[in-house]
Amino acid sequence: MEAEAAKFIGAGLACLGMGLAGIGVGNIFGNFLSGALRNPSAADGQFARAFIGAALAEGLGIFSLVVALILLFVA
């Protein structure tokens, strides 16, 4: 009984990474827009880097989802 409760607690803690990934993506694009409004001529050069950062942040969010699913259904 305690082991099942520990699985749920661990999976819930692992899912925090998904919410934090969403915050990270919002932070990336918020800072990109702030910089683009200050210097519009440099925005085109930084656009690809913003997408790379967002993809890495989302990848970490998906990784935390996989860890949560492994904790729930495998361990």
C-alpha positions, 0 to 999 in steps of 0.5 A, spaced: 500 500 500 505 504 501 509 503 495 503 505 491 502 511 494 510 512 493 509 511 486 503 516 485 507 521 489 513 520 485 510 521 478 506 527 481 513 530 482 516 528 476 510 531 472 512 538 475 517 538 470 512 539 464 509 545 468 516 548 469 518 547 461 511 551 459 514 556 464 521 556 460 518 556 453 514 562 455 520 565 458 524 564 452 519 567 447 517 573 452 525 575 452 525 574 445 519 579 443 522 584 448 529 584 445 525 584 438 521 590 440 528 593 442 532 592 436 527 589 430 533 588 425 536 583 429 530 579 430 531 575 424 537 572 426 535 570 433 529 567 431 532 560 430 535 560 436 529 562 440 526 555 437 532 551 438 531 553 446 523 552 446 525 545 443 530 543 448 525 546 453 519 542 451 524 536 450 525 536 457 518 537 459 516 530 455 522 527 458 519 528 465 512 525 462 516 519 460 519 518 467 512 519 470 509 514 466 515 509 467 514 510 475 506 509 474 506 503 470 513 500 470 516 501 477 
